[in-house]
Amino acid sequence: MSETATAVLPSAMTRSPPLDVEALWRSCADDLHAYACTVVRDPSAAEEVVAATFERALRRRGRFDPRRGEPRAWLFGIARNAAVDELRRRGRGAELTHDPPDSAVEDHADVLVERDEAARRAAVVACAIDALPGRDRELVALKFHAGLTNAEIADVLRISTTNAGSRLHRVLNHLREACRAAL
């Protein structure tokens, strides 16, 4: 064997195994659905987004590079693209902007407010999140529904980690002020 062939052989043998999309499904499906619901604001459309995400992940699993980030962040990046595609398909435009509240969903907040202070606080937080512009709502969903770190959020949104942290800090301060004002 020549020197060139032996030099190439070890790197070919150290390739990472293919991504286990099934394991990602088991660990991320619920979080992806919650994220997609927050972005597209329709549970059935969110199911379509999750299905499209895993279909794309399965087709592209060979392209995953573990040196560029965690599988979970990679998957949420695919989900973000699928959600934007869904918004485009629905004619809302690709930008994640503020959407009006969904009037089809019944509001039981009044009943819950009378019975339980915790439910009242939850309703205030939900309203504050609902009032956020779409991009800020997405940031909250990535952090709290998906459980991503700021670095992983930065990978998904294709921004710097510092920018992700700054934006998240600003959004959380805004939510805190909105909740204080409502309580």
Secondary structure, 3 states (H helix, E strand, C coil): CCHHHHHHHHHHHCCCCCCCHHHHHHHHHHHHHHHHHHHHCCHHHHHHHHHHHHHHHHHHHHHCCHHHCCHHHHHHHHHHHHHHHHHHHCCCCCCCCCCCCCCCCCCCHHHHHHHCHHHHHHHHHHHHHHCCCHHHHHHHHHHHHCCCCHHHHHHHHCCCHHHHHHHHHHHHHHHHHHHHHHC
